[in-house]
Amino acid sequence: MISAKKRNQKKPRSSGKLSAPMIRPSCKSEKAFALQNSSSLTSNLFCCLSVLCFAVVLNVFGLSIFFNNWRWDDVLMWMNVKRTGEETYMRMTAAYLDVPLREPFHLDFEAALKVRENNMRLYNYSYNRSGVDRRKNLSLEEYRDVYDGKWPVIIQDIVPFWRASSWSREIFCEIYGQERVVMKGVHDGLDKASTVALPLELFCLHSNESRRNSWTYIEDELFIPTRPWLRKDIGPMVSGDEDFFQLFPKEVRPWDSMLLWGTRFSRSSLHIDPYNWTGTNAVISGLKHWKLFPPGQDQFLNVLSNRKSEFPLNCYKYNSPVDAYEVDDQGFPDFKKARYLEIDQYPGELLLLPSGWFHQAYNMEETMAISSQFMNINNYRIILEEIIKIGNIQRSDIAPEVSKLAPEEQVKAVMSMLPKHIIERGQQITKDILEQVLNTDG
C-alpha cells in the first residue's frame, strides 16, 4: 500500500514492453547531482554558486557550446537529499511545471523522464525502464519521486483492503437489476458505438452473448456517487496523498468513482482522460489488457481536434479514432510508428496513469472495475491549463502574484475566478444526466 512511511522494497514482477527505446536522460541532469547535507551545507552552497557563476562567464564569452545540454530549470529544481550507501544524490522535482498561469503550458515529457531517472537512484529497487512495475509496500515518497506525473505503475496492495473488492456480478444483478445504467453498445466496430441508459438486468441476461465486433460496456459516471453506501466501499486510491479536486466547487467537481463493467471483447476508446488528470483504474473482477502510449505521439494517433468533454467544468477532450486492438492500417498508416507499453491487469490491482498518456483498455473477459482520478502537486499545472485554455476563465485576468503561491493556493485562486454561469452550467449538466438515466420512458 502506498503510505507516507517508507518500507523495504521487493523485487518487482513486471510485464509489458516498449516498442521503441525510451529517451535516456542527457548529461544536463547529471550536472544537477550536487552534494549537499547538513554537515557540508556551506561548501555545497559555495559549489552551486561557483557552477552558476562559471556558466554565466562561459555564456558571456560565447562558450555556451560546452553546455549545450544545460538548462537553468535543472539548477532551479527543488533540491532534497538522500544518502544511499556512500553516495549522496539530489532529489529532483518537477520544476518544469513552474510556468506562470498567464502563460500557455505544455507538458515537457523529456524533462519528466529526467526527473524520474535521477530519482530512481535514491531507492534500492530494480525498475523496469521499458515496462510497468508491479509494486507492493510502495512509499508515498517513492511514488511521487519516480512515478507520479511521469510513468504508469500498478499497485497490488490497496484494492484488496476495500470492501468493494467483494463486489460481484451476482450481487449487482440481484440488487440493482431494475435500475438503469449508462452503457455503450457496439455492433460492427468501435466507431459505431451508441450510448443508452437501460435496466442493468438486460446486461446481466445477455453479457455472455458478446462477440468480437458486438459487445456491451457499462460506463456510468454517476451510478456509484449517487449511492453513498457503494461509494463508502471504495477506499483511498493513494493513501496520504493530496487531491486538489476537493478544492473545486461541488457543482464542477469531477465525479470520482466511475463504474466500468464490460463483456468480453469490450474496450474503451484510445484517449487521454479529461482535464489531463492522473487516472486510476481498480479491477474488481475479470482481466484487463492495456496499451499505454507515452506523451508526444499525437501525430501518429490521428487525434481528433476541437472536441469538448461536456463535463460540468468543460475542457477539451483528446480522443483518437484508432482502435489499437483492431487497427485499420490503410486508414491510419502512421499508427505503426507509435510506441507503447502493454500490460495485463488482474483483480485487486490498481493502475495509476500519469497525465498526457493516451491509453486504451480491453476486457479479455467480463470485467468489473472502478476508475477515478486525482490532482496534486505533480499535475496541478497541467490540469489548470486545460481549464484555462478552453476559456472557463480569461488568462489575462489572472494576477501575476497568483503564480507565486503554493500549488494548492493557485488552485483555490483559479476556482474563485470561475464565473457564476459556469457553476450553474455544471449543476445543470449533472441534473440533466440524472434525469436521463432515471427516465424510464426513454
C-alpha positions as CSV (number, residue, x, y, z in Angstrom):
1,M,0.0,0.0,0.0
2,I,1.3,3.5,-0.7
3,S,1.8,5.2,2.6
4,A,3.8,8.1,4.0
5,K,6.1,5.6,5.7
6,K,9.0,4.1,3.7
7,R,9.4,0.4,3.7
8,N,11.9,-2.1,2.2
9,Q,11.2,-2.8,-1.4
10,K,10.9,-6.3,-3.0
11,K,12.0,-7.3,-6.5
12,P,9.1,-6.5,-8.9
13,R,7.2,-8.7,-11.2
14,S,6.8,-6.7,-14.4
15,S,5.4,-7.3,-17.8
16,G,5.0,-5.3,-21.0
17,K,7.4,-3.8,-23.4
18,L,8.1,-0.6,-25.2
19,S,8.1,-0.8,-28.9
20,A,11.0,1.7,-29.2
21,P,13.9,2.7,-26.9
22,M,12.9,5.3,-24.2
23,I,14.7,8.6,-24.1
24,R,17.6,8.5,-21.7
25,P,18.5,11.5,-19.6
26,S,21.1,13.8,-21.0
27,C,24.2,15.0,-19.2
28,K,22.4,18.1,-18.0
29,S,20.6,16.0,-15.4
30,E,23.9,14.5,-14.2
31,K,25.2,18.0,-13.7
32,A,22.5,18.7,-11.2
33,F,23.8,15.9,-8.8
34,A,25.3,18.4,-6.3
35,L,26.4,17.0,-2.9
36,Q,24.5,18.6,-0.1
37,N,23.9,17.6,3.5
38,S,23.7,19.1,6.9
39,S,27.4,18.7,7.7
40,S,28.6,20.3,4.5
41,L,25.9,22.9,3.7
42,T,28.3,25.8,3.4
43,S,30.7,24.0,1.0
44,N,27.8,22.8,-1.2
45,L,26.2,26.2,-1.5
46,F,29.6,27.6,-2.5
47,C,29.9,24.8,-5.1
48,C,26.5,25.5,-6.6
49,L,27.2,29.3,-6.7
50,S,30.6,28.6,-8.3
51,V,28.9,26.4,-11.0
52,L,26.3,29.1,-11.7
53,C,29.0,31.8,-12.0
54,F,31.1,29.6,-14.2
55,A,28.2,29.0,-16.6
56,V,27.4,32.8,-16.7
57,V,31.1,33.5,-17.6
58,L,31.0,30.9,-20.3
59,N,27.9,32.5,-21.8
60,V,29.4,36.0,-21.6
61,F,32.4,34.8,-23.6
62,G,30.2,32.9,-26.1
63,L,31.3,29.5,-24.9
64,S,27.9,28.1,-24.1
65,I,28.6,25.3,-26.7
66,F,30.2,23.4,-23.9
67,F,26.8,23.4,-22.0
68,N,24.6,22.7,-25.0
69,N,22.5,20.3,-22.8
70,W,22.4,22.6,-19.8
71,R,19.1,24.2,-18.8
72,W,18.6,26.6,-15.9
73,D,15.5,24.7,-14.9
74,D,17.7,21.8,-13.8
75,V,19.6,24.1,-11.4
76,L,16.4,25.7,-10.1
77,M,14.7,22.4,-9.3
78,W,13.7,21.9,-5.7
79,M,16.6,20.2,-4.0
80,N,16.3,17.5,-1.4
81,V,19.0,15.0,-0.4
82,K,19.0,11.2,0.1
83,R,22.1,9.2,1.2
84,T,22.4,5.8,-0.5
85,G,25.5,3.8,0.7
86,E,28.4,6.1,0.2
87,E,26.7,8.3,-2.4
88,T,24.5,11.3,-1.8
89,Y,22.1,12.2,-4.5
90,M,20.0,15.3,-5.0
91,R,16.2,14.7,-5.3
92,M,14.9,16.5,-8.3
93,T,11.2,17.6,-8.6
94,A,9.0,19.0,-11.3
95,A,10.4,22.5,-11.8
96,Y,9.2,22.2,-15.4
97,L,5.7,22.7,-14.0
98,D,6.6,26.1,-12.7
99,V,5.2,28.1,-15.6
100,P,3.2,31.3,-14.8
101,L,-0.6,30.8,-15.2
102,R,-0.7,33.8,-17.5
103,E,1.5,31.8,-20.0
104,P,0.4,28.7,-22.0
105,F,1.8,25.5,-20.6
106,H,2.9,22.4,-22.5
107,L,4.0,19.2,-20.7
108,D,7.7,18.5,-21.1
109,F,7.8,14.7,-21.0
110,E,11.5,14.5,-21.6
111,A,12.1,16.7,-18.5
112,A,9.7,14.4,-16.5
113,L,11.7,11.4,-17.6
114,K,15.0,13.0,-16.5
115,V,13.5,13.7,-13.1
116,R,12.3,10.1,-12.9
117,E,15.7,8.8,-14.0
118,N,17.5,10.8,-11.4
119,N,15.2,10.0,-8.6
120,M,15.4,6.2,-9.2
121,R,18.9,6.5,-7.9
122,L,17.5,7.2,-4.5
123,Y,15.9,3.8,-4.0
124,N,17.1,0.3,-3.8
125,Y,14.8,-1.2,-6.4
126,S,15.3,-2.7,-9.9
127,Y,13.0,-0.5,-12.0
128,N,11.6,-1.6,-15.3
129,R,12.5,1.2,-17.7
130,S,10.7,-0.3,-20.6
131,G,7.5,-1.6,-18.9
132,V,5.2,-1.2,-16.0
133,D,6.3,-2.1,-12.5
134,R,4.0,-4.0,-10.1
135,R,4.6,-2.8,-6.6
136,K,3.8,-3.6,-3.0
137,N,4.8,-1.6,0.1
138,L,5.5,1.4,-2.1
139,S,6.1,4.5,0.0
140,L,4.3,7.8,-0.9
141,E,7.7,9.5,-1.2
142,E,8.9,7.0,-3.8
143,Y,5.7,7.1,-5.7
144,R,5.9,10.9,-6.0
145,D,9.6,10.8,-6.9
146,V,9.6,8.0,-9.5
147,Y,6.0,7.5,-10.9
148,D,3.7,10.4,-10.2
149,G,3.3,12.6,-13.3
150,K,6.0,10.5,-15.0
151,W,5.3,6.8,-15.5
152,P,2.5,4.3,-15.0
153,V,2.6,1.8,-12.1
154,I,0.4,-1.0,-10.8
155,I,-0.2,-1.2,-7.1
156,Q,-1.1,-4.6,-5.7
157,D,-1.9,-3.9,-2.0
158,I,-4.6,-1.2,-2.0
159,V,-7.7,-2.6,-3.6
160,P,-7.8,-5.9,-1.6
161,F,-8.4,-3.8,1.5
162,W,-11.5,-2.2,0.1
163,R,-15.0,-3.6,0.9
164,A,-15.6,-3.1,-2.9
165,S,-13.2,-5.9,-3.5
166,S,-16.1,-8.3,-2.6
167,W,-18.5,-6.8,-5.2
168,S,-19.7,-9.5,-7.6
169,R,-21.8,-9.9,-10.7
170,E,-24.4,-11.8,-8.8
171,I,-24.8,-9.2,-6.1
172,F,-25.2,-6.3,-8.5
173,C,-27.6,-8.2,-10.8
174,E,-29.8,-9.2,-7.9
175,I,-29.9,-5.9,-6.0
176,Y,-29.8,-3.4,-8.9
177,G,-31.2,-5.3,-11.8
178,Q,-34.2,-3.0,-12.2
179,E,-32.1,0.2,-12.1
180,R,-30.9,1.9,-15.2
181,V,-27.2,2.2,-16.0
182,V,-25.4,4.0,-18.8
183,M,-23.9,1.5,-21.3
184,K,-22.2,1.6,-24.6
185,G,-23.3,-0.9,-27.2
186,V,-21.1,-1.8,-30.2
187,H,-22.1,-3.6,-33.3
188,D,-19.6,-3.9,-36.2
189,G,-16.8,-1.8,-34.8
190,L,-15.9,0.7,-32.1
191,D,-16.6,3.7,-34.4
192,K,-20.2,2.6,-34.5
193,A,-20.8,2.7,-30.7
194,S,-24.0,4.1,-29.3
195,T,-24.7,5.1,-25.6
196,V,-28.0,4.4,-23.9
197,A,-29.4,4.1,-20.4
198,L,-31.1,0.7,-19.8
199,P,-32.0,-1.6,-16.9
200,L,-29.0,-3.4,-15.6
201,E,-30.9,-6.8,-15.8
202,L,-30.6,-6.6,-19.6
203,F,-26.8,-6.5,-19.3
204,C,-26.9,-9.4,-16.8
205,L,-29.1,-11.5,-19.2
206,H,-27.1,-11.0,-22.3
207,S,-23.5,-10.3,-21.3
208,N,-22.4,-13.9,-22.3
209,E,-23.5,-13.2,-25.9
210,S,-20.7,-10.8,-26.7
211,R,-18.7,-11.3,-29.9
212,R,-15.5,-9.7,-31.2
213,N,-17.5,-6.9,-33.0
214,S,-20.6,-7.0,-30.9
215,W,-20.3,-6.2,-27.2
216,T,-21.6,-4.0,-24.3
217,Y,-19.7,-1.8,-21.8
218,I,-21.3,-0.1,-18.8
219,E,-19.5,3.2,-18.4
220,D,-21.5,5.0,-15.7
221,E,-20.1,8.1,-14.0
222,L,-22.9,8.5,-11.5
223,F,-24.1,5.0,-10.5
224,I,-21.7,4.8,-7.6
225,P,-21.6,8.5,-6.5
226,T,-25.4,8.6,-6.3
227,R,-25.4,5.5,-4.0
228,P,-23.3,6.6,-0.9
229,W,-23.3,3.1,0.5
230,L,-21.4,1.9,-2.6
231,R,-19.1,4.9,-2.5
232,K,-18.1,4.1,1.1
233,D,-17.0,0.6,-0.1
234,I,-14.1,2.3,-2.0
235,G,-11.1,3.1,0.0
236,P,-8.4,5.8,-0.9
237,M,-6.7,5.4,-4.2
238,V,-3.4,6.8,-2.9
239,S,-3.1,6.8,0.9
240,G,-1.9,10.1,2.3
241,D,-1.8,12.0,-1.0
242,E,-3.5,15.3,-1.5
243,D,-6.3,15.7,-4.0
244,F,-6.8,19.3,-5.2
245,F,-10.1,18.3,-6.9
246,Q,-11.6,18.6,-3.4
247,L,-10.9,22.4,-3.7
248,F,-13.3,22.6,-6.7
249,P,-16.8,23.9,-6.2
250,K,-19.0,20.8,-5.8
251,E,-21.0,21.9,-8.9
252,V,-18.0,21.4,-11.2
253,R,-16.0,18.8,-9.2
254,P,-15.3,15.7,-11.3
255,W,-17.2,12.6,-10.3
256,D,-14.8,10.4,-8.6
257,S,-15.9,6.7,-9.0
258,M,-17.0,5.6,-12.4
259,L,-18.4,2.1,-12.8
260,L,-16.8,0.2,-15.6
261,W,-18.3,-3.2,-16.3
262,G,-17.8,-4.8,-19.7
263,T,-18.4,-8.0,-21.5
264,R,-15.6,-9.9,-23.1
265,F,-14.2,-8.0,-26.1
266,S,-15.4,-4.7,-24.8
267,R,-13.0,-1.8,-24.7
268,S,-12.6,1.9,-24.2
269,S,-11.6,4.3,-26.9
270,L,-8.0,5.4,-27.3
271,H,-7.9,8.6,-25.3
272,I,-6.4,10.9,-22.6
273,D,-8.5,11.3,-19.6
274,P,-10.5,14.6,-19.1
275,Y,-8.6,17.6,-17.7
276,N,-5.4,15.5,-18.4
277,W,-5.6,14.3,-14.8
278,T,-3.8,11.4,-13.2
279,G,-6.2,8.5,-13.8
280,T,-6.8,5.4,-11.6
281,N,-8.3,2.1,-12.5
282,A,-9.1,-0.7,-10.0
283,V,-10.1,-4.1,-11.3
284,I,-12.6,-5.8,-9.0
285,S,-13.1,-8.9,-11.1
286,G,-12.0,-10.1,-14.6
287,L,-9.0,-9.3,-16.6
288,K,-8.0,-6.1,-18.5
289,H,-5.3,-5.6,-21.1
290,W,-3.9,-2.1,-21.6
291,K,-2.0,-0.3,-24.3
292,L,-0.3,2.8,-22.9
293,F,1.2,5.5,-25.1
294,P,3.9,7.9,-23.8
295,P,3.2,11.6,-24.5
296,G,4.4,13.3,-27.7
297,Q,2.9,11.0,-30.3
298,D,-0.3,12.8,-31.3
299,Q,0.8,12.8,-35.0
300,F,0.7,9.0,-35.1
301,L,-2.6,8.7,-33.3
302,N,-4.7,11.0,-35.6
303,V,-6.1,12.8,-32.5
304,L,-9.4,14.4,-33.1
305,S,-9.3,18.2,-32.7
306,N,-11.5,20.7,-31.0
307,R,-13.7,18.1,-29.2
308,K,-15.2,19.0,-25.9
309,S,-15.7,16.8,-22.9
310,E,-19.2,18.3,-21.9
311,F,-18.2,17.7,-18.3
312,P,-19.7,20.2,-15.7
313,L,-16.4,22.2,-16.0
314,N,-15.9,22.0,-19.7
315,C,-12.5,21.2,-21.2
316,Y,-11.1,19.8,-24.4
317,K,-11.1,16.0,-24.8
318,Y,-8.4,14.1,-26.6
319,N,-9.6,11.0,-28.4
320,S,-8.1,9.0,-31.3
321,P,-10.3,7.3,-33.9
322,V,-7.8,4.5,-34.0
323,D,-8.8,1.2,-32.3
324,A,-5.4,-0.1,-31.1
325,Y,-6.8,-3.6,-30.9
326,E,-8.2,-3.7,-34.5
327,V,-6.1,-1.2,-36.4
328,D,-7.2,-0.1,-39.8
329,D,-3.7,0.1,-41.4
330,Q,-5.0,1.7,-44.6
331,G,-6.9,4.4,-42.8
332,F,-4.2,5.1,-40.2
333,P,-0.9,4.2,-41.8
334,D,1.2,6.2,-39.3
335,F,-0.1,4.4,-36.2
336,K,2.5,1.7,-36.7
337,K,5.2,4.3,-35.8
338,A,3.7,4.8,-32.3
339,R,5.4,3.2,-29.4
340,Y,3.5,1.9,-26.4
341,L,3.6,-0.3,-23.3
342,E,1.4,-3.3,-22.8
343,I,0.3,-4.7,-19.5
344,D,-2.3,-7.1,-18.1
345,Q,-4.3,-6.0,-15.0
346,Y,-5.7,-8.6,-12.6
347,P,-8.3,-8.4,-9.8
348,G,-7.1,-6.5,-6.8
349,E,-4.7,-4.4,-8.9
350,L,-4.7,-0.6,-9.1
351,L,-3.3,1.1,-12.2
352,L,-2.1,4.7,-11.9
353,L,-1.9,6.6,-15.2
354,P,0.0,9.9,-15.4
355,S,-1.2,13.0,-17.3
356,G,-0.5,13.0,-21.0
357,W,-0.6,9.3,-21.7
358,F,-3.0,8.0,-24.3
359,H,-4.4,4.7,-23.3
360,Q,-6.9,2.0,-24.3
361,A,-8.3,-0.8,-22.1
362,Y,-9.5,-4.1,-23.4
363,N,-11.6,-6.5,-21.4
364,M,-10.3,-10.0,-22.1
365,E,-13.2,-11.5,-20.1
366,E,-16.2,-10.0,-18.4
367,T,-14.6,-7.4,-16.1
368,M,-15.8,-5.0,-13.4
369,A,-13.7,-2.1,-12.5
370,I,-13.8,1.4,-10.9
371,S,-12.0,4.4,-12.3
372,S,-11.2,7.7,-10.6
373,Q,-8.6,10.5,-10.7
374,F,-6.7,12.9,-8.6
375,M,-5.0,16.3,-8.8
376,N,-1.8,17.1,-6.9
377,I,1.5,18.9,-6.9
378,N,2.8,16.9,-9.8
379,N,-0.1,17.5,-12.2
380,Y,-1.9,20.6,-11.0
381,R,-0.3,22.9,-13.6
382,I,-1.4,20.6,-16.4
383,I,-5.0,20.4,-15.2
384,L,-5.2,24.2,-14.6
385,E,-4.0,24.7,-18.2
386,E,-6.9,22.6,-19.5
387,I,-9.3,24.6,-17.5
388,I,-7.9,28.0,-18.6
389,K,-7.2,27.4,-22.3
390,I,-10.8,26.5,-23.2
391,G,-12.0,29.8,-21.8
392,N,-13.5,29.0,-18.4
393,I,-11.6,32.0,-17.2
394,Q,-9.5,34.6,-19.1
395,R,-5.8,34.1,-18.8
396,S,-5.2,37.9,-18.7
397,D,-7.4,38.2,-15.7
398,I,-5.1,36.1,-13.5
399,A,-3.0,38.3,-11.3
400,P,0.8,37.7,-11.7
401,E,1.1,37.2,-7.9
402,V,-1.1,34.0,-8.1
403,S,1.7,32.0,-9.8
404,K,3.9,32.7,-6.9
405,L,1.6,31.0,-4.5
406,A,1.8,27.4,-3.4
407,P,0.2,24.9,-5.8
408,E,-2.8,24.4,-3.5
409,E,-3.4,28.2,-3.3
410,Q,-3.1,28.6,-7.0
411,V,-5.9,26.0,-7.5
412,K,-8.1,27.9,-5.0
413,A,-7.4,31.2,-6.7
414,V,-8.4,29.8,-10.2
415,M,-11.6,28.2,-8.8
416,S,-12.5,31.5,-7.1
417,M,-12.4,33.1,-10.6
418,L,-15.0,30.8,-12.2
419,P,-18.0,32.9,-13.4
420,K,-21.4,32.2,-12.0
421,H,-22.8,30.9,-15.3
422,I,-20.1,28.2,-15.4
423,I,-21.0,27.0,-11.9
424,E,-24.7,27.0,-12.9
425,R,-24.0,25.1,-16.1
426,G,-22.2,22.4,-14.1
427,Q,-25.1,22.0,-11.8
428,Q,-27.5,21.7,-14.8
429,I,-25.4,19.1,-16.6
430,T,-25.4,16.8,-13.6
431,K,-29.2,17.3,-13.2
432,D,-29.8,16.5,-16.9
433,I,-27.7,13.3,-16.8
434,L,-29.6,12.0,-13.7
435,E,-32.9,12.8,-15.3
436,Q,-32.0,11.0,-18.5
437,V,-30.9,7.9,-16.6
438,L,-33.9,7.8,-14.3
439,N,-36.4,8.5,-17.2
440,T,-38.0,5.0,-17.7
441,D,-39.9,6.3,-20.7
442,G,-36.7,6.9,-22.7
